[in-house]
């Protein structure tokens, strides 16, 4: 259920191992190129691609109010997002929380920011070192080969820095810092020996491999039209990478407008045996059975499905003996923005519009002291 980043990877891996896979998505099946508008000129887009205010307020209210998403949701990509009036939710008035819903195939892999960093040993050991929470059951070296496997397929651009707090990935060439960022880097690193300014690491192809080219992916054109879909397949998404790889096997089937209501549980075998599906177009109901079921419907939607999956054995939701289901959730995080002006260099410019900027790896409570808090940022 769901073909976002996780669901797409599951489909790819299972199909390549000989299994037949059915992927269910709540929304429309996105076809690369056909459902994108990145090759259109601004004057070819309705209302210069601005979402009408009334429509934005009625259908996408909280998303348009969120700082990190205000400029991202456009008329040309609204079909990548789920409508809030069709899936309403309540939050505390002072929470500031906005749930990004993406029901089409590809899910939030079409709308993520694509910054891609490894966790390091410092991250896996933090709970134990700080005495907070539970110790991780694995360490960085356990995941290193899996990081490499994913990075080689997805394609990550970045620079090799040999920093202990930020392990290097398998990189394609980085996007060069512009002239102002190079000045910032020089000033910061001269004044603060433990702080680094480096090119941000992102899932954009800068030197595609043969495998990536075979899937129809190409080099990033640094056009800054990522929010409208990428006809070049340069940024990693399920639509550009994992689903095409699964389709190549001939063992993938995708079903659109399939709302998964709940899971069927067999008390005898103590296993999930199928899913209950509602057709989003005519509301007809059906049950699809399978020996293996992967629930990859996002943080909130996955939780809702599990809570709906009640039975005599699990009256409060599948696996919910602890009554923790629905609590302590961690959804995808956004971020803050800051801009500034650097005087000088009026005679210099840069080519293209990169998908990322620069990155300052952690230094607090690691290479430098903290400021009354644990860990770092």
Residue frames relative to the residue before (quaternion, step in Angstrom):
aa qw qx qy qz dx dy dz
X 1.0000 0.0000 0.0000 0.0000 0.00 0.00 0.00
X 0.7955 0.2127 -0.1943 0.5331 3.54 -0.63 1.16
X 0.1002 -0.8076 0.5799 0.0380 3.57 -0.92 0.90
X 0.2315 0.7516 -0.5670 0.2448 3.53 0.95 0.92
X 0.8141 -0.2441 0.1509 0.5048 3.57 -1.18 -0.40
X 0.6990 0.4515 -0.2844 0.4761 3.61 0.84 -0.90
X 0.6902 0.4918 -0.2906 0.4442 3.59 0.79 -0.99
X 0.6332 0.5291 -0.3314 0.4575 3.57 1.03 -0.74
X 0.6546 0.5055 -0.3127 0.4671 3.58 0.99 -0.84
X 0.6307 0.5285 -0.3382 0.4566 3.58 0.97 -0.82
X 0.6549 0.5153 -0.3151 0.4541 3.59 0.89 -0.93
X 0.6505 0.5200 -0.3114 0.4578 3.59 0.91 -0.90
X 0.7110 0.4734 -0.2764 0.4404 3.57 0.70 -1.08
X 0.6891 0.4775 -0.2954 0.4582 3.61 0.88 -0.87
X 0.6475 0.5134 -0.3246 0.4603 3.59 0.94 -0.84
X 0.6804 0.4917 -0.2933 0.4574 3.58 0.94 -0.85
X 0.6861 0.4440 -0.2808 0.5033 3.57 1.25 -0.28
X 0.6784 -0.5555 0.2680 0.3992 3.55 1.26 0.39
X 0.5518 0.6059 -0.4096 0.4008 3.61 1.21 0.04
X 0.3898 -0.6633 0.5770 0.2742 3.54 -1.23 0.52
X 0.1193 -0.8261 0.5507 -0.0063 3.54 -0.78 1.10
X 0.1328 -0.7451 0.6487 0.0796 3.54 -1.06 0.88
X 0.1472 -0.7832 0.6012 0.0595 3.57 -0.74 1.10
X 0.1590 -0.7897 0.5894 0.0609 3.56 -0.81 1.05
X 0.0144 -0.7880 0.6155 -0.0083 3.57 -0.86 0.99
X 0.5258 -0.6667 0.4409 0.2910 3.52 -1.01 0.86
X 0.7845 0.3082 -0.1464 0.5179 3.57 1.10 -0.67
X 0.8063 -0.3082 0.2397 0.4444 3.50 -1.36 -0.41
X 0.4469 -0.6363 0.5487 0.3071 3.56 -1.19 0.55
X 0.2667 -0.7715 0.5628 0.1301 3.56 -0.68 1.13
X 0.1695 -0.7679 0.6125 0.0801 3.55 -0.85 1.03
X 0.4796 -0.6896 0.4600 0.2877 3.58 -0.65 1.13
X 0.7767 0.2767 -0.2351 0.5147 3.58 -0.87 0.93
X 0.7367 0.4267 -0.2491 0.4617 3.59 0.57 -1.13
X 0.7763 0.3271 -0.1660 0.5127 3.58 0.95 -0.85
X 0.5690 0.5583 -0.3854 0.4648 3.56 1.27 0.40
X 0.2166 -0.7758 0.5779 0.1314 3.57 -1.20 0.45
X 0.3514 0.7941 -0.4504 0.2075 3.58 1.26 0.24
X 0.6863 0.4779 -0.2934 0.4630 3.61 1.16 -0.39
X 0.5417 0.6039 -0.4076 0.4193 3.59 1.28 0.05
X 0.4676 -0.6503 0.5206 0.2957 3.55 -1.18 0.62
X 0.6759 -0.5178 0.3205 0.4151 3.62 -1.10 0.53
X 0.6988 0.4778 -0.2861 0.4489 3.60 0.95 -0.83
X 0.6078 0.5395 -0.3577 0.4599 3.58 1.27 -0.11
X 0.6253 0.5391 -0.3252 0.4612 3.58 1.29 -0.18
X 0.5367 -0.6409 0.4474 0.3179 3.55 -0.94 0.90
X 0.8536 0.0457 -0.0594 0.5156 3.56 -0.98 0.94
X 0.5327 -0.6373 0.3812 0.4058 3.59 1.18 0.63
X 0.6592 -0.5699 0.2586 0.4168 3.50 1.14 0.91
X 0.4944 0.6367 -0.4564 0.3767 3.59 1.19 0.27
X 0.4207 -0.6916 0.5287 0.2552 3.55 -0.95 0.89
X 0.4944 -0.6607 0.4613 0.3261 3.64 -0.73 0.96
X 0.5724 -0.6439 0.3830 0.3333 3.58 -0.88 0.95
X 0.6562 0.5150 -0.3268 0.4443 3.59 0.92 -0.82
X 0.6610 0.4949 -0.3008 0.4772 3.58 0.99 -0.85
X 0.6379 0.5311 -0.3269 0.4518 3.57 0.98 -0.83
X 0.6858 0.4869 -0.2882 0.4578 3.58 0.89 -0.91
X 0.7058 0.4782 -0.2694 0.4479 3.58 0.93 -0.90
X 0.8152 0.3172 -0.1296 0.4669 3.57 0.83 -1.00
X 0.8150 0.1886 -0.0609 0.5446 3.59 1.07 -0.68
X 0.0868 0.8873 -0.4526 0.0194 3.55 1.20 0.57
X 0.7585 0.3985 -0.2415 0.4556 3.57 0.54 -1.12
X 0.6102 0.5501 -0.3636 0.4391 3.60 1.05 -0.66
X 0.6918 0.4764 -0.2891 0.4592 3.59 0.89 -0.89
X 0.6446 0.5133 -0.3244 0.4645 3.59 1.21 -0.40
X 0.5949 0.5868 -0.3630 0.4123 3.59 1.18 -0.51
X 0.5471 -0.6569 0.4096 0.3185 3.57 -0.84 0.98
X 0.7309 0.4648 -0.2569 0.4287 3.57 0.79 -1.01
X 0.7527 0.3878 -0.2039 0.4914 3.59 1.21 -0.40
X 0.4280 0.7509 -0.4415 0.2411 3.56 1.24 -0.27
X 0.7705 0.3375 -0.1843 0.5084 3.57 0.94 -0.85
X 0.5901 0.6171 -0.3566 0.3792 3.58 1.25 -0.11
X 0.6782 0.4595 -0.2871 0.4964 3.59 0.98 -0.80
X 0.0176 0.8137 -0.5763 0.0737 3.56 -0.61 1.18
X 0.6802 -0.4596 0.3684 0.4364 3.53 -1.31 0.11
X 0.7042 0.4986 -0.2627 0.4318 3.57 1.02 -0.84
X 0.7819 0.3040 -0.1831 0.5125 3.62 1.14 -0.37
X 0.3518 0.7661 -0.4856 0.2314 3.58 1.21 0.22
X 0.6070 0.5547 -0.3653 0.4364 3.61 1.17 -0.42
X 0.5581 0.5696 -0.4011 0.4509 3.60 1.27 -0.04
X 0.7270 0.4303 -0.2119 0.4914 3.58 1.21 -0.53
X 0.4422 -0.6512 0.5445 0.2896 3.54 -1.20 0.60
X 0.4496 -0.6971 0.4940 0.2603 3.56 -1.06 0.76
X 0.4583 -0.7056 0.4722 0.2627 3.56 -0.88 0.95
X 0.6379 0.5241 -0.3488 0.4436 3.60 1.06 -0.58
X 0.6676 0.4653 -0.3046 0.4951 3.60 1.21 -0.34
X 0.7678 0.1517 -0.1034 0.6138 3.59 1.23 -0.43
X 0.0190 -0.8521 0.5231 -0.0022 3.60 0.53 1.16
X 0.0303 -0.7788 0.6262 0.0209 3.54 -1.23 0.47
X 0.3450 -0.7341 0.5516 0.1942 3.55 -1.25 0.44
X 0.0264 -0.7693 0.6382 0.0148 3.55 -1.13 0.71
X 0.6250 -0.5081 0.4192 0.4188 3.55 -1.26 0.29
X 0.6019 -0.6251 0.3642 0.3383 3.55 -0.99 0.86
X 0.7556 0.3670 -0.2067 0.5017 3.59 1.10 -0.61
X 0.4281 0.7471 -0.4390 0.2568 3.61 1.24 0.16
X 0.2493 -0.7849 0.5257 0.2132 3.58 0.99 -0.79
X 0.4620 0.7044 -0.4340 0.3194 3.58 1.28 0.14
X 0.0342 -0.7658 0.6421 0.0063 3.55 -1.02 0.89
X 0.2491 -0.7848 0.5531 0.1267 3.55 -0.64 1.10
X 0.2584 -0.7479 0.5932 0.1482 3.55 -0.71 1.07
X 0.0779 -0.7939 0.6030 0.0061 3.55 -0.62 1.17
X 0.0178 0.7936 -0.6053 0.0598 3.56 -0.80 1.01
X 0.0746 -0.8697 0.4877 -0.0103 3.56 -0.13 1.29
X 0.5457 0.6082 -0.4171 0.3980 3.60 1.19 -0.20
X 0.6395 -0.4677 0.3958 0.4645 3.57 -1.25 0.11
X 0.6956 0.3954 -0.3310 0.5003 3.54 -0.97 0.87
X 0.1594 -0.8416 0.5044 0.1094 3.55 1.22 -0.50
X 0.8144 -0.2406 0.1895 0.4929 3.54 -1.02 -0.82
X 0.4568 0.6492 -0.4795 0.3742 3.59 1.21 0.12
X 0.6257 0.5258 -0.3369 0.4675 3.61 1.26 -0.28
X 0.7928 0.3166 -0.1424 0.5009 3.59 1.14 -0.49
X 0.4685 0.6748 -0.4631 0.3327 3.62 1.19 0.14
X 0.5838 -0.6216 0.3992 0.3369 3.58 -1.18 0.43
X 0.3798 -0.7900 0.4115 0.2496 3.59 1.37 -0.19
X 0.3644 0.6689 -0.5401 0.3579 3.60 1.16 0.45
X 0.0436 -0.8339 0.5464 -0.0643 3.57 -0.72 1.09
X 0.1216 0.7988 -0.5701 0.1489 3.55 -0.39 1.30
X 0.4324 -0.6667 0.5368 0.2836 3.54 -1.13 0.61
X 0.4218 -0.5865 0.6085 0.3283 3.50 -1.33 0.42
X 0.2568 -0.7682 0.5658 0.1540 3.57 -1.10 0.67
X 0.7433 -0.3831 0.2866 0.4675 3.56 -1.29 -0.02
X 0.6161 0.5649 -0.3443 0.4276 3.57 1.04 -0.75
X 0.6568 0.5081 -0.3079 0.4643 3.59 1.09 -0.69
X 0.6986 0.4735 -0.2778 0.4590 3.57 0.91 -0.91
X 0.7155 0.4335 -0.2508 0.4872 3.60 1.14 -0.52
X 0.4452 0.7441 -0.4291 0.2529 3.60 1.26 -0.23
X 0.6541 0.5195 -0.3355 0.4356 3.61 0.83 -0.88
X 0.6789 0.4831 -0.2863 0.4731 3.56 0.90 -0.93
X 0.6802 0.5025 -0.2945 0.4451 3.57 0.89 -0.91
X 0.7501 0.3948 -0.2077 0.4882 3.58 0.98 -0.85
X 0.3861 -0.7270 0.4829 0.2987 3.58 1.22 -0.34
X 0.5303 0.6024 -0.4052 0.4379 3.55 1.15 0.68
X 0.8376 0.1059 -0.0867 0.5289 3.59 -0.79 0.97
X 0.6569 -0.4935 0.3991 0.4069 3.53 -1.32 -0.38
X 0.5236 -0.6205 0.4813 0.3305 3.55 -1.10 0.70
X 0.5197 -0.6215 0.4824 0.3332 3.57 -1.02 0.78
X 0.4234 -0.7226 0.4810 0.2591 3.62 -0.95 0.77
X 0.7513 0.2663 -0.1787 0.5768 3.59 1.27 0.04
X 0.3256 -0.7373 0.5627 0.1837 3.54 -1.31 0.28
X 0.7504 -0.4179 0.2742 0.4325 3.53 -1.34 0.22
X 0.6661 0.5169 -0.3184 0.4334 3.59 0.86 -0.87
X 0.5912 0.5610 -0.3681 0.4475 3.59 1.16 -0.49
X 0.7510 0.4018 -0.2048 0.4823 3.56 1.04 -0.79
X 0.4509 0.7286 -0.4434 0.2631 3.59 1.17 -0.43
X 0.7054 0.4498 -0.3120 0.4503 3.68 0.69 -0.89
X 0.6497 0.5052 -0.3223 0.4677 3.60 1.12 -0.58
X 0.5674 0.5468 -0.3729 0.4900 3.57 1.13 -0.57
X 0.6798 0.5013 -0.2955 0.4463 3.58 0.82 -1.00
X 0.6376 0.5382 -0.3271 0.4436 3.57 0.96 -0.85
X 0.6828 0.4806 -0.2796 0.4739 3.56 0.91 -0.95
X 0.6798 0.5159 -0.2986 0.4272 3.58 0.85 -0.96
X 0.6383 0.5280 -0.3353 0.4488 3.58 0.97 -0.78
X 0.6971 0.4537 -0.2781 0.4805 3.58 0.98 -0.79
X 0.7168 0.4673 -0.2667 0.4435 3.58 0.80 -1.00
X 0.3166 -0.7470 0.5181 0.2708 3.59 0.91 -0.93
X 0.0697 0.8073 -0.5758 0.1092 3.57 -0.29 1.30
X 0.2278 -0.7614 0.5902 0.1418 3.58 -0.82 0.97
X 0.3148 0.7447 -0.5433 0.2262 3.56 -1.01 0.80
X 0.4593 -0.6782 0.5114 0.2600 3.54 -1.33 0.20
X 0.4529 -0.6605 0.5288 0.2812 3.56 -1.11 0.75
X 0.0484 -0.8420 0.5362 -0.0330 3.58 -0.59 1.17
X 0.2620 -0.7983 0.5040 0.2003 3.62 1.22 -0.39
X 0.3222 0.7436 -0.5105 0.2874 3.56 0.90 0.97
X 0.4669 -0.7075 0.4432 0.2916 3.64 -0.74 0.92
X 0.7077 0.4589 -0.2703 0.4643 3.60 1.06 -0.65
X 0.7731 0.2334 -0.1304 0.5752 3.60 1.25 -0.26
X 0.2351 -0.8097 0.5174 0.1464 3.62 0.08 1.23
X 0.4775 -0.6543 0.5074 0.2940 3.54 -1.11 0.71
X 0.3653 -0.7115 0.5616 0.2120 3.53 -1.22 0.60
X 0.5595 -0.4745 0.4958 0.4647 3.53 -1.34 -0.33
X 0.0909 -0.8760 0.4736 -0.0050 3.55 -0.08 1.30
X 0.2696 -0.6174 0.6995 0.2384 3.40 -1.50 0.38
X 0.7103 -0.4694 0.2725 0.4482 3.64 -1.13 0.42
X 0.4719 -0.6938 0.4667 0.2796 3.60 -1.02 0.78
X 0.4993 -0.5639 0.5385 0.3779 3.53 -1.36 0.15
X 0.4571 -0.7208 0.4521 0.2590 3.57 -0.70 1.10
X 0.5009 -0.6131 0.5155 0.3277 3.55 -1.11 0.68
X 0.4209 -0.6906 0.5110 0.2911 3.58 -1.03 0.67
X 0.7457 -0.4393 0.2516 0.4331 3.58 -1.26 0.23
X 0.6568 0.4991 -0.3216 0.4649 3.61 0.97 -0.76
X 0.6575 0.5071 -0.3101 0.4630 3.57 0.99 -0.81
X 0.6195 0.5341 -0.3446 0.4608 3.58 1.09 -0.64
X 0.6233 0.5115 -0.3356 0.4871 3.58 1.07 -0.68
X 0.6343 0.5260 -0.3191 0.4682 3.57 0.97 -0.87
X 0.6438 0.5265 -0.3165 0.4563 3.57 0.92 -0.92
X 0.6762 0.4986 -0.2999 0.4519 3.57 0.85 -0.97
X 0.6808 0.4928 -0.2935 0.4555 3.60 0.90 -0.91
X 0.6736 0.5014 -0.3010 0.4520 3.59 0.86 -0.95
X 0.7310 0.4474 -0.2557 0.4474 3.56 0.74 -1.04
X 0.6130 0.5323 -0.3537 0.4646 3.60 1.17 -0.44
X 0.7286 0.4254 -0.2348 0.4827 3.57 1.01 -0.79
X 0.7854 0.2034 -0.0924 0.5772 3.58 1.05 -0.77
X 0.2974 -0.8181 0.4597 0.1757 3.62 0.02 1.23
X 0.7238 0.4401 -0.2542 0.4667 3.61 1.09 -0.61
X 0.6429 0.5114 -0.3280 0.4664 3.59 1.23 -0.01
X 0.1296 -0.7985 0.5871 0.0309 3.53 -1.01 0.90
X 0.1749 -0.7268 0.6526 0.1233 3.54 -1.20 0.65
X 0.0438 0.8232 -0.5571 0.0998 3.56 -0.46 1.23
X 0.6062 -0.5170 0.4214 0.4332 3.62 -1.18 0.28
X 0.4909 -0.6499 0.4883 0.3133 3.58 -0.94 0.84
X 0.3718 -0.7267 0.5409 0.2029 3.55 -1.14 0.71
X 0.0794 0.8295 -0.5420 0.1092 3.56 -0.66 1.06
X 0.5290 -0.6497 0.4646 0.2868 3.53 -1.27 0.57
X 0.3911 0.6655 -0.5227 0.3619 3.55 0.57 1.28
X 0.4235 -0.7102 0.5018 0.2540 3.56 -0.90 0.89
X 0.0700 -0.7814 0.6190 0.0362 3.55 -0.97 0.93
X 0.7663 0.0618 -0.0568 0.6370 3.57 1.29 -0.34
X 0.1893 -0.8472 0.4835 0.1128 3.60 0.38 1.25
X 0.4115 -0.6842 0.5477 0.2501 3.54 -1.14 0.73
X 0.6843 -0.4604 0.3535 0.4413 3.57 -1.27 0.18
X 0.6379 0.5284 -0.3288 0.4536 3.59 0.97 -0.80
X 0.6750 0.4894 -0.2959 0.4661 3.58 0.92 -0.85
X 0.6418 0.5113 -0.3215 0.4726 3.59 1.00 -0.77
X 0.6361 0.5420 -0.3249 0.4427 3.58 1.02 -0.78
X 0.6691 0.4787 -0.2927 0.4873 3.58 1.16 -0.58
X 0.5808 -0.6077 0.3639 0.4011 3.59 1.28 0.01
X 0.4964 0.6525 -0.4293 0.3789 3.55 1.23 0.32
X 0.1209 -0.8045 0.5789 0.0552 3.57 -1.13 0.61
X 0.7132 -0.4584 0.3352 0.4108 3.52 -1.37 0.08
X 0.5501 -0.6004 0.4696 0.3411 3.56 -1.13 0.71
X 0.3017 -0.7810 0.5290 0.1385 3.56 -0.86 1.03
X 0.3272 -0.7853 0.4591 0.2559 3.59 1.38 0.12
X 0.2955 0.7821 -0.4828 0.2605 3.55 0.82 1.11
X 0.3538 -0.7645 0.4735 0.2574 3.61 1.27 -0.24
X 0.5200 0.6067 -0.4378 0.4121 3.58 1.01 0.84
X 0.2409 0.8282 -0.4830 0.1508 3.58 1.26 0.38
X 0.6348 0.5631 -0.3385 0.4067 3.60 1.01 -0.76
X 0.6852 0.4627 -0.2846 0.4852 3.60 1.22 -0.33
X 0.6135 -0.5024 0.3520 0.4973 3.59 1.30 0.14
X 0.2754 -0.7728 0.5513 0.1520 3.58 -1.14 0.53
X 0.2898 -0.7835 0.5299 0.1459 3.57 -0.36 1.26
X 0.6282 0.5243 -0.3324 0.4690 3.59 1.24 -0.32
X 0.3717 -0.7426 0.4803 0.2824 3.59 1.24 -0.27
X 0.3403 0.7924 -0.4594 0.2127 3.57 1.22 0.39
X 0.7374 0.3337 -0.2462 0.5331 3.59 0.96 -0.68
X 0.5397 -0.6573 0.4282 0.3054 3.51 -1.06 0.82
X 0.2000 0.7215 -0.6493 0.1336 3.52 -1.00 0.97
X 0.6483 -0.4943 0.3870 0.4308 3.55 -1.24 0.23
X 0.6540 0.5329 -0.3137 0.4358 3.58 1.02 -0.83
X 0.7330 0.4224 -0.2451 0.4735 3.60 1.00 -0.73
X 0.8265 0.2825 -0.0919 0.4782 3.60 1.04 -0.66
X 0.8120 0.3219 -0.1965 0.4453 3.60 0.23 -1.21
X 0.6720 0.4844 -0.3163 0.4623 3.61 0.91 -0.80
X 0.6326 0.4979 -0.3521 0.4773 3.67 0.94 -0.65
X 0.6299 0.5222 -0.3391 0.4642 3.60 1.03 -0.72
X 0.6546 0.4956 -0.3076 0.4808 3.57 1.03 -0.78
X 0.6479 0.5316 -0.3167 0.4442 3.58 0.99 -0.84
X 0.5891 0.5971 -0.3633 0.4055 3.58 1.08 -0.68
X 0.6486 0.5393 -0.3199 0.4314 3.58 1.10 -0.61
X 0.4026 -0.7155 0.4761 0.3152 3.59 1.17 -0.47
X 0.6459 0.5393 -0.3146 0.4394 3.59 1.25 0.15
X 0.5872 0.5730 -0.3688 0.4369 3.59 1.25 0.27
X 0.0168 -0.7523 0.6584 0.0186 3.53 -1.12 0.79
X 0.1489 -0.7913 0.5893 0.0664 3.56 -0.92 0.93
X 0.1118 -0.7815 0.6120 0.0468 3.53 -0.99 0.88
X 0.2209 -0.7983 0.5508 0.1024 3.56 -0.65 1.14
X 0.8130 0.2580 -0.2183 0.4741 3.55 -1.36 0.35
X 0.4570 0.6621 -0.4519 0.3854 3.57 1.07 0.77
X 0.1322 -0.8016 0.5816 0.0410 3.57 -0.28 1.28
X 0.2437 -0.7600 0.5849 0.1447 3.57 -0.63 1.08
X 0.2673 -0.7897 0.5389 0.1206 3.54 -0.60 1.21
X 0.7813 -0.1753 0.1843 0.5700 3.56 0.85 -1.01
X 0.4766 -0.6543 0.5147 0.2825 3.53 -1.37 0.15
X 0.3746 -0.6908 0.5666 0.2479 3.55 -1.18 0.62
X 0.1246 -0.8031 0.5819 0.0291 3.56 -0.86 1.02
X 0.2328 -0.7645 0.5898 0.1158 3.56 -0.90 1.00
X 0.3334 -0.7815 0.4880 0.1999 3.63 -0.41 1.15
X 0.6035 0.5708 -0.3669 0.4188 3.60 1.14 -0.50
X 0.7610 0.3277 -0.1827 0.5292 3.56 0.83 -1.02
X 0.2879 -0.7815 0.4867 0.2634 3.55 1.35 -0.40
X 0.5666 0.5591 -0.3903 0.4625 3.53 1.01 0.92
X 0.5014 -0.5857 0.5338 0.3473 3.53 -1.31 0.39
X 0.1633 -0.8292 0.5323 0.0500 3.58 -0.79 1.02
X 0.8178 -0.0617 0.0494 0.5700 3.59 1.20 -0.17
X 0.3794 -0.7053 0.5526 0.2307 3.53 -1.37 -0.05
X 0.3432 -0.7046 0.5842 0.2109 3.55 -1.18 0.70
X 0.1149 -0.8359 0.5364 -0.0194 3.54 -0.60 1.23
X 0.1590 -0.7441 0.6418 0.0958 3.56 -1.13 0.78
X 0.3724 -0.7116 0.5479 0.2339 3.59 -0.85 0.97
X 0.4325 -0.7418 0.4539 0.2382 3.59 -0.62 1.14
X 0.6709 0.5197 -0.3034 0.4332 3.60 1.17 -0.46
X 0.8307 0.1407 -0.0626 0.5351 3.60 0.82 -0.91
X 0.4406 -0.7370 0.4092 0.3087 3.59 1.36 0.08
X 0.3522 0.7126 -0.5248 0.3044 3.57 1.13 0.48
X 0.3039 -0.7702 0.5427 0.1413 3.55 -1.15 0.69
X 0.0426 0.7818 -0.6207 0.0413 3.53 -1.14 0.68
X 0.2977 -0.7159 0.5969 0.2064 3.52 -1.34 0.24
X 0.1222 -0.7763 0.6158 0.0567 3.55 -0.88 0.96
X 0.1907 -0.8080 0.5524 0.0748 3.54 -0.72 1.10
X 0.0676 0.7824 -0.6138 0.0808 3.54 -1.12 0.74
X 0.5099 -0.6554 0.4578 0.3177 3.59 -1.08 0.64
X 0.7704 0.1781 -0.1079 0.6026 3.59 1.21 -0.49
X 0.0483 -0.7979 0.6008 -0.0089 3.57 -0.86 0.98
X 0.1086 -0.7710 0.6256 0.0494 3.57 -0.89 1.01
X 0.1947 -0.7828 0.5855 0.0807 3.56 -0.77 1.09
X 0.1098 0.8116 -0.5508 0.1608 3.57 -0.19 1.35
X 0.3083 0.8217 -0.4250 0.2219 3.54 1.02 0.86
X 0.6361 -0.5038 0.2995 0.5018 3.62 1.27 0.37
X 0.7200 -0.4727 0.2951 0.4136 3.54 -1.25 0.46
X 0.7614 0.3887 -0.2135 0.4729 3.56 0.64 -1.12
X 0.6865 0.4912 -0.3018 0.4431 3.61 0.80 -0.96
X 0.6177 0.5312 -0.3445 0.4664 3.60 1.02 -0.73
X 0.6530 0.5126 -0.3075 0.4650 3.57 0.97 -0.87
X 0.6357 0.5296 -0.3264 0.4570 3.59 0.97 -0.84
X 0.6550 0.5107 -0.3121 0.4613 3.59 0.92 -0.90
X 0.6615 0.4965 -0.3092 0.4693 3.60 0.93 -0.83
X 0.6524 0.5001 -0.3158 0.4739 3.61 0.99 -0.76
X 0.6491 0.5075 -0.3107 0.4739 3.59 1.11 -0.65
X 0.6482 0.5486 -0.3097 0.4277 3.59 1.18 -0.56
X 0.1339 0.8151 -0.5443 0.1463 3.54 0.51 1.23
X 0.0322 0.7675 -0.6390 0.0399 3.53 -1.24 0.59
X 0.7030 -0.4207 0.3294 0.4693 3.57 -1.27 0.01
X 0.6738 0.4824 -0.2925 0.4772 3.56 1.04 -0.78
X 0.8003 0.1573 -0.0633 0.5752 3.59 0.96 -0.83
X 0.0904 -0.8542 0.5102 0.0444 3.62 0.37 1.18
X 0.7519 0.3615 -0.2068 0.5111 3.61 1.17 -0.43
X 0.7577 -0.3228 0.1845 0.5363 3.55 1.19 0.50
X 0.6142 -0.6021 0.3731 0.3479 3.54 -1.04 0.85
X 0.8503 0.1075 -0.1125 0.5027 3.55 -0.80 1.08
X 0.5406 0.6777 -0.3672 0.3370 3.57 1.27 0.08
X 0.1431 0.8058 -0.5587 0.1345 3.59 0.85 0.88
X 0.6836 0.4936 -0.2825 0.4574 3.59 1.08 -0.69
X 0.3189 -0.7628 0.4851 0.2849 3.58 1.29 -0.37
X 0.4606 0.6702 -0.4498 0.3693 3.57 1.13 0.65
X 0.4689 0.6854 -0.4452 0.3349 3.58 1.25 -0.22
X 0.7771 0.2769 -0.2377 0.5128 3.55 -0.72 1.10
X 0.6729 0.4440 -0.2921 0.5145 3.57 1.29 -0.12
X 0.8382 0.2233 -0.1420 0.4768 3.57 -1.29 0.37
X 0.2619 0.7872 -0.5154 0.2145 3.57 0.98 0.84
X 0.1630 -0.7550 0.6246 0.1151 3.56 -1.23 0.55
X 0.1359 -0.7941 0.5895 0.0588 3.57 -0.32 1.22
X 0.6838 -0.4523 0.3546 0.4495 3.57 -1.30 0.13
X 0.3314 -0.7749 0.5077 0.1788 3.57 -0.79 0.99
X 0.3571 -0.6971 0.5767 0.2321 3.50 -1.26 0.48
X 0.3254 -0.7472 0.5354 0.2215 3.58 -1.01 -0.69
X 0.4980 -0.6276 0.5060 0.3196 3.53 -1.35 0.11
X 0.2825 -0.7509 0.5717 0.1719 3.53 -1.25 0.34
X 0.0113 -0.7743 0.6325 0.0133 3.54 -1.16 0.63
X 0.0706 -0.7884 0.6104 0.0304 3.56 -1.00 0.80
X 0.0021 0.8018 -0.5975 0.0069 3.55 -1.20 0.42
X 0.3659 -0.7073 0.5588 0.2316 3.54 -1.30 0.20
X 0.1685 -0.7676 0.6136 0.0769 3.54 -0.99 0.91
X 0.3699 -0.7582 0.4831 0.2343 3.63 -0.50 1.09
X 0.7154 0.4337 -0.3340 0.4343 3.52 -1.24 0.53
X 0.7540 0.4223 -0.2883 0.4124 3.56 -1.38 -0.16
X 0.2533 0.7973 -0.5148 0.1876 3.61 1.12 0.59
X 0.6791 0.4873 -0.2892 0.4666 3.58 1.18 -0.44
X 0.6799 0.4655 -0.2838 0.4903 3.59 1.25 0.10
X 0.0089 -0.7793 0.6266 -0.0022 3.53 -1.17 0.62
X 0.3575 -0.7170 0.5547 0.2244 3.55 -1.29 0.01
X 0.4755 -0.6853 0.4848 0.2632 3.54 -1.20 0.53
X 0.8367 0.2028 -0.1542 0.4848 3.55 -0.95 0.89
X 0.3543 -0.6933 0.5847 0.2280 3.51 -1.39 0.02
X 0.2888 -0.8167 0.4778 0.1460 3.54 -0.02 1.34
X 0.5167 -0.6462 0.4612 0.3205 3.59 -1.17 0.50
X 0.7829 0.1942 -0.1172 0.5793 3.62 1.23 -0.29
X 0.3938 -0.6965 0.5427 0.2556 3.53 -1.34 0.19
X 0.7166 -0.3798 0.3063 0.4985 3.56 -0.77 -1.03
X 0.2592 -0.7570 0.5861 0.1279 3.56 -1.31 0.28
X 0.1799 -0.7571 0.6193 0.1044 3.56 -1.05 0.83
X 0.3134 -0.7709 0.5210 0.1898 3.63 -0.31 1.19
X 0.6791 -0.5158 0.3516 0.3862 3.54 -1.24 0.53
X 0.0070 -0.7833 0.6215 0.0113 3.54 -1.14 0.74
X 0.5696 0.6014 -0.3822 0.4096 3.62 1.17 -0.48
X 0.8514 0.0741 -0.0906 0.5114 3.57 -1.06 0.86
X 0.6577 0.4273 -0.3384 0.5200 3.55 1.10 0.69
X 0.7989 0.0949 -0.0294 0.5933 3.55 0.48 -1.17
X 0.7505 0.1959 -0.1328 0.6170 3.56 1.30 -0.41
X 0.6107 -0.5532 0.4132 0.3877 3.56 -1.25 0.29
X 0.5142 -0.6414 0.4780 0.3095 3.53 -1.31 0.24
X 0.4148 -0.6734 0.5435 0.2814 3.53 -1.29 -0.35
X 0.7738 -0.3483 0.1807 0.4973 3.54 0.79 1.03
X 0.6902 0.3953 -0.2977 0.5279 3.58 1.16 0.47
X 0.5083 -0.6352 0.4886 0.3152 3.55 -1.30 0.33
X 0.8349 0.2417 -0.1767 0.4618 3.53 -1.31 0.48
X 0.3977 -0.7355 0.5102 0.2017 3.57 -1.10 -0.48
X 0.3164 -0.7274 0.5787 0.1895 3.52 -1.34 -0.25
